Amino acid sequence: YNEMKGVYSSPEQIFKQALQTALFPDTPYANDSGGNPTFIPSLTFENLKSYHEKYYHPTNAKIVVTGINEVDKFLETIDGHLEGFKQAPDSKKASEIPWQKIRKRND
């Protein structure tokens, strides 16, 4: 809590968080990972549990792998680990930011 109060006393950090919230409004990146000190004292266990259930779910994971030769074997292994999970009710399949589409430059 005190650490976050220190972070929010810096104009650069306040700007950075405002920018991040504007750029990624429908993702967890819109939120400060350390919490906003204005709201930390009112955080309840149920709030924390609900947030965790919504965002910390295997169906929200992005798995990035490079340099493997046996792709099919790897995919089978991953499927084996994830097959028991259903889509989290609050999960989003993709970003819903309307301007995050391919745009062409007008010359």
C-alpha positions as CSV (number, residue, x, y, z in Angstrom):
1,Y,0.0,0.0,0.0
2,N,2.7,2.5,1.0
3,E,4.7,1.5,-2.1
4,M,1.8,2.3,-4.4
5,K,1.2,5.6,-2.6
6,G,4.8,6.5,-3.5
7,V,4.3,5.5,-7.1
8,Y,1.2,7.6,-7.4
9,S,3.1,10.7,-6.2
10,S,5.1,10.7,-9.4
11,P,3.5,12.6,-12.3
12,E,5.3,10.3,-14.8
13,Q,3.7,7.2,-13.2
14,I,0.2,8.8,-13.1
15,F,0.6,9.6,-16.8
16,K,1.8,6.1,-17.6
17,Q,-1.1,4.5,-15.9
18,A,-3.6,6.9,-17.6
19,L,-2.1,6.1,-21.0
20,Q,-2.1,2.3,-20.3
21,T,-5.8,2.5,-19.3
22,A,-6.6,4.5,-22.5
23,L,-4.7,2.1,-24.7
24,F,-6.0,-1.2,-23.2
25,P,-9.4,-0.4,-21.7
26,D,-10.9,-3.9,-22.1
27,T,-7.9,-5.8,-20.7
28,P,-6.3,-6.4,-17.3
29,Y,-3.6,-4.0,-18.5
30,A,-6.0,-1.2,-17.9
31,N,-5.5,-1.8,-14.2
32,D,-2.5,-1.1,-12.1
33,S,-0.9,-4.4,-11.1
34,G,-0.1,-3.0,-7.7
35,G,-3.5,-1.5,-7.1
36,N,-4.6,2.1,-6.9
37,P,-4.0,3.4,-3.3
38,T,-7.3,5.2,-3.4
39,F,-9.1,1.9,-3.6
40,I,-6.8,-0.5,-1.8
41,P,-8.2,0.1,1.7
42,S,-11.7,-0.8,0.5
43,L,-10.6,-4.0,-1.3
44,T,-12.3,-7.0,0.2
45,F,-11.4,-10.7,0.0
46,E,-14.5,-11.3,-2.2
47,N,-13.3,-8.5,-4.6
48,L,-9.8,-10.1,-4.8
49,K,-11.3,-13.6,-5.3
50,S,-13.7,-12.4,-8.0
51,Y,-10.9,-10.7,-9.9
52,H,-8.7,-13.7,-9.7
53,E,-11.4,-16.1,-10.9
54,K,-12.1,-13.8,-13.9
55,Y,-8.6,-13.1,-15.1
56,Y,-6.3,-15.9,-13.7
57,H,-7.9,-18.7,-15.7
58,P,-6.2,-21.0,-18.3
59,T,-8.6,-20.0,-21.0
60,N,-7.2,-16.4,-20.7
61,A,-3.7,-17.7,-21.3
62,K,-1.6,-16.9,-24.3
63,I,1.0,-19.7,-24.9
64,V,4.0,-18.6,-27.0
65,V,6.6,-21.2,-27.9
66,T,9.6,-20.9,-30.2
67,G,12.2,-23.3,-31.5
68,I,10.3,-26.6,-31.2
69,N,10.6,-29.3,-33.8
70,E,7.8,-31.5,-32.8
71,V,4.8,-29.2,-33.0
72,D,2.1,-31.9,-33.1
73,K,3.5,-33.6,-30.0
74,F,3.7,-30.2,-28.2
75,L,0.1,-29.4,-29.1
76,E,-1.1,-32.7,-27.8
77,T,0.7,-32.2,-24.5
78,I,-0.8,-28.7,-24.1
79,D,-4.3,-30.0,-25.1
80,G,-3.9,-32.7,-22.4
81,H,-3.3,-30.0,-19.8
82,L,-6.0,-27.7,-20.8
83,E,-8.8,-30.0,-22.0
84,G,-10.6,-30.1,-18.6
85,F,-11.1,-26.4,-18.5
86,K,-14.2,-24.7,-19.9
87,Q,-14.2,-21.1,-21.1
88,A,-14.2,-18.8,-18.1
89,P,-17.6,-17.1,-18.0
90,D,-16.1,-13.6,-18.1
91,S,-13.3,-14.4,-20.5
92,K,-13.1,-12.5,-23.7
93,K,-12.0,-14.3,-26.9
94,A,-10.2,-11.2,-28.2
95,S,-9.8,-7.5,-27.6
96,E,-12.8,-5.4,-28.2
97,I,-11.0,-2.1,-28.8
98,P,-12.7,-0.9,-32.0
99,W,-9.6,1.0,-33.4
100,Q,-7.4,-2.1,-33.1
101,K,-8.0,-3.1,-36.6
102,I,-5.7,-3.0,-39.6
103,R,-5.6,0.5,-40.9
104,K,-4.2,1.8,-44.1
105,R,-2.3,5.0,-44.3
106,N,-3.9,7.7,-46.3
107,D,-1.2,9.2,-48.6
